[in-house]
Amino acid sequence: MTNVGRSKIGIAMLYVFLSLASLVAVFPLLWIILSSFKSAGEMASHPLSFFPQVFTFEYYDRVLNNLNFTTNIKNSIIISFATTLISIVISALAAYGIVRFFPKAGKKMTKMLITTYMFPPILLAVPYSIIIMKLGLVNTFLGLIITYLSFSIPYAVWMLIGFFQTVPLEIEEAAKVDGAGKMRVFIQVVLPVVSPGVVATAIYTFINAWNEFLFALLLISSSGKMPISVALYSLNGSEILDWGEMMAASVIVILPSIVFFMLIQKKIAGGLADGSVK
């Protein structure tokens, strides 16, 4: 057998292995999604069956209307979008300034920024809670957003520095020769070039804020202000756990992230590829 034939067989076996691994990885998610469409009777009598006998939105109606999950979804959208918008504006300006005006000090700064992720969030739970309490921001969206910004901005700056380093300096110099100021060069010339990287960073920031649980649990006590991650956890504290409601609520929590990634996966891949040179 020639080397070409062996390589084709190896590639085919690799694809088969990756396909099986993907099925194993996605099976629990598919089972949760399909189980959320079962009726209450079927969930009790055949909880392990894969396909529902009759598709029904009974559990989704309970979660959205009876359990008032629409309010929690709105809270998560407000918190996540605010965190993402503020993080991207501050981080883009900071990363561009480091790359263009402080290139030597920027390397040391990026190392300092990334070291913040060496500590698990649970170690910072007590000091963060004390600070937010002294600021009088407990049980407020602002207090939770400020907490998220302290984590998301260092990460976003570190990510965006790599993207801004790929922008040729000649493009900016040409724009300056044409009479453009620094801010105009940044907005109209540099940002369009690094837009895939900005989108990729914004997506990760949004998903992290959407899925964050620890600080939301510690800093938000009112049910009307709870983000969706804490509201999902609160179902576990009920006297009788309804697995159908839990699965429907889980789908509501994770589905936006999956759909979001599927719609803009090309921009994310392009952004990560452009920013890989650091």
C-alpha positions, 0 to 999 in steps of 0.5 A, a space after each residue: 500500500 502506498 503512502 498516499 493510500 495510508 494517509 487517506 485511510 488515516 484521515 478517514 479513521 480520524 474523521 470517524 473517530 471525531 464524528 463518534 466523539 462529537 456524538 458522545 459529546 452532544 448526546 446529553 445536550 440533545 437528550 435534554 432538549 428532546 426531554 424538555 418537549 415531553 409531557 408531564 406524564 411521559 416524563 414520569 413514566 418514561 424519563 430515560 426515553 430519547 424521543 418524546 411520544 408527543 411534542 409539547 411546550 407544557 414545560 416551557 409554558 410553566 417556566 416562562 409564565 408560572 416561574 416568571 423566567 422572562 424577567 430573569 432572561 431580561 435581567 441577564 440580557 441587561 447585565 450581559 450587554 452592559 458588561 460587554 459594551 463597556 468592556 469592549 469600549 474600554 478594552 479596545 482603547 486600552 489595547 490600542 494605546 498599549 500597542 501604539 504608544 507603550 509597546 515595551 511596557 505593554 508586554 509587561 502589562 499583558 503578563 500582569 493582566 493574564 496573571 489575574 486569571 491564576 486565582 479562582 473566583 472563589 478566593 475573591 468572593 469575600 473581598 468583592 462582597 465586602 467592597 460591593 457592600 461598602 459601596 452600597 451596590 448589593 442587590 443592584 445591576 450596577 454592582 454586578 456589572 462592576 464585578 464582571 468588568 473587573 474580570 472581563 476587561 483584563 481578559 479583553 485587553 489581553 485578547 485585543 492586543 494581539 489583534 491590534 498588533 496585526 494592523 500595519 502602521 503604514 495604514 495609520 500613517 497614510 490616514 494621518 497624511 490625509 488629515 485624519 486625527 488619532 481618534 478618527 484613525 482609530 474608529 474609521 481605519 483601525 477598528 474595521 481591520 480588527 473587527 473580527 477580533 473585536 467580535 470574537 472578544 465581545 462574544 466571549 465576554 457576553 457568554 461569560 457574563 451570561 453564564 456567570 453564577 458565583 457572584 450573581 448568587 452572592 450579590 443578588 438576593 431579590 428574585 426580581 433581579 436575579 439573572 437566569 443562571 441563579 434562577 435556574 439554580 433556584 429550581 433545585 431548591 424547591 420542595 419537589 424538583 420537577 425535572 421537566 421544568 429543569 430541562 426546559 429552563 436549562 435549554 432556555 439558558 444554553 440555547 442562546 449561546 449555541 445559536 449565537 455561536 452558530 450564527 457568527 462562528 466564521 467571524 470568531 474563527 477569523 478573529 482568533 486566526 488574526 489574533 494568533 500572532 502575538 
